[in-house]
């Protein structure tokens, strides 16, 4: 992975904290990420995500009886 200094601000694709000008960053897939952040896993195509809480199913929303 190629690390570089951020030339613009934004949000980290891993921790969702701010990326400041001059932070050491790199790309993970298409997301700009702080070099010090833990890597994240891209879900495979079989992963189903709840559209209410955005957690991988099964989630607590399934237990409440709400329809999506």
Secondary structure by P-SEA (a helix, b strand, c coil): cccccccbbbbbccccccccccccccccccccccccccccccccccbbbbcccccccccccccccccc
